[in-house]
Amino acid sequence: MPPLTTDGLLYHLPFAVHYYKKGNISLPNLYFTDIAMTYYPIGGEIFYLFSIFSNKEFLFKYTQFPFLILGCFTLFLISKELNFSDFLAVLCACFFSLIKPVFKESCMEFVDLIMAGSFISTLYFFNKKEKKYLTLGILSLAILLSTKTLSLIFGILTLPFLFFKKEGKTPKSIYLSIIFLLFFGLFSY
């Protein structure tokens, strides 16, 4: 069954196929009216390229699913750091996965869930006081910034977690401010 999304048909999958055929990452020629697509960040398409290497076509629809799991698990860990009970932490992770656009997109050929999962994990890793988490935070930030141009704004939102720590922990007010911003701005992005 073909992908039911225009994004998947117009650039996410064709870019991945182009990389596969050429054997390198280069900008493909596009013959569509939207010329901005050729300058689109390529991080999300790389994950679709990995699906091509598997030779399993059905995996295209589930390429973003690991990022749903990543987002849920990271929200659980953040909730525990905010001293939520186990029940509320699990509930927070479940609510994230059951939000209609999030659940629906976990089985579609977009890159938005890749962006969301890497954003949440970047917040978590940058909040940790141990240095060993910094590398994971930078890797997560790299995935975030390479996924969409809008990710630059979200990348800036992660910087307070890295630089404004008191006694090794980020103040809860920064967490709550960003959660408030994302919750009320969610449908306008």
N, C-alpha and C positions, 0 to 999 in steps of 0.2 A: 504494500500500500504506500503511495507516495506521501511525502510530508504534507501536512495540512497548513503549513505556515509559509507566508511569502518570504520571510527572512531566511528560512532554511533553504528554500528553492533559489532565492536570488543571490545569496552570498555565503552563508555559513557552510553549506554542503559543497557548492561549486568551488569555493576557495580551497576547501580540504582536498577535493578531487584534483584541483590544479597542483597543489603541493605534492600530492602523491604521484601524479604523472610526471612532473618536472624533476622530482627528487630533491627539491629545495624549496625554501620559502621565498616566493617572489610575488609581486603583484600581478594578478591576471588581468587580461584585457576584458572589459565589460562592455556590453552593447545595450545597456539599459539606460533609461533617462536619468537615473540617479548616479551622477559621477562621483559623489562623495563616498560611495561604497569602496572605491579603490584605495582610499586612505584610512579605512576603518582599522582599528587595532586588531591584531591577528591572534590574540591569546585564546579566545573562545574557539576559533576554528582549529587550533592545534588539537584540542580534545576530540573534535570530529575526525581529524586525521588519524588519531589513535584508533578510533572506531573502524576506520577503513582498513587499517593494518590487521584487525581481527578477522576480516573477511566474513563478518556476521552483520548483515544489513539491518536486522532488527535492533542492533545496539545503537543506531542513530537516535532512536526515540528515547533512549535511556542514558544518553551521554551526560545529561545534567543531573540525573538522579543521585550520583554520589555527592553532589554539592547540596542537595536537599538533606541528605544524611549528615553532611558536615555542618550545615546550618543548624539542624536540630540538636546535634551533639554539643556544638559550641554554645548554643543558647542555654542548654541544660547546665553546662559548666559555668557560664556567666551568672545564671540564676543562683547556683550554689555559692558563688563568690559573693553575691549580694545577700547571702544568708536566707534565701528562700528555703522552705521545707522541701524534702524530697518530692512530695506530691506536687507542690507548686512548680518545682523545676521541671518535672516530667510534663506537667500540664502546659507550661510555657513552650517546650519543645514540640509537643503535639499540636498546640494551636498554630504554631508557625507552619508546620507541615500541612495543616488542614485549611489554611487560608486558600480560598479558591484559586487566585492567580498563581500562587506558589505550587500547589498540588498539580494544577493543570499544566503548568510549564515544566514540571519535572519530567514529563514525557513528550516534550515538543523540541523542535530544533531551533531554539533560541540560545542566547548566552546570558540572559538576565539572572538566572538562578546561579550561574557560575559566579557572576558579579556579587550577588547577595551573600552566598556562602563564603566567598573569600573575604568580603567586607567584615562579616561577623567574626570570622576566625582571626582576621588581622586585629580587630579590637581586643579579642581575648588574649592573643599572644603579646601584644604591646602592653597590656595591663599587667602581665606577670613580672615580678621583680627579679626572678632568676635570669641570668644572662643566656642560659641555654634556650630560652624561648624566643630570643631576639631573632635568631636565624629563621625559625619557622614563621615569625611575624613578617620578616622581610620577604620571604618566599610567598607568603599569602598576599602581601601587598603587591608584589610583582604580578601575580595572577590577576589581582583586582585591577591594577592599572593597565594591563594588557588586554582587558576584555572589552571595554567600551570607552568612548570618549567621556561620557558622563562619569566614569569611574574616577576621573581626576578630582572632581568635587568631593566624592566620598573618600578618596585617599587623603585629602586635606583634613577631613573630619577625624581621621585616625591619629593625626600628629599629636593632639593633646594627650592621648593615652601613652605616647612614647616619651614626651618631654615634661609634662606637668604632674609628676608623681610626688605624693607626700608619703614619706616613710616606705617607699617601694610599692605603694598602691595608688591607683588613680582615684581621685575623689569621686564619690558616688554621684555628685552633682553633674559631672561630665557625662557619666553613663546615662543618667536620667534625661539630660538635655538632648543627647543624640537620639535616644529612644523616642522622646517626645517629638523631635524634628522628623524622624522617619515615620512615626505613626501618623502624624497629621499631614505629612507631605507625601505619603505613600502613593496615593492615587494621582497626584499631579506630576509625578516624575514620569 
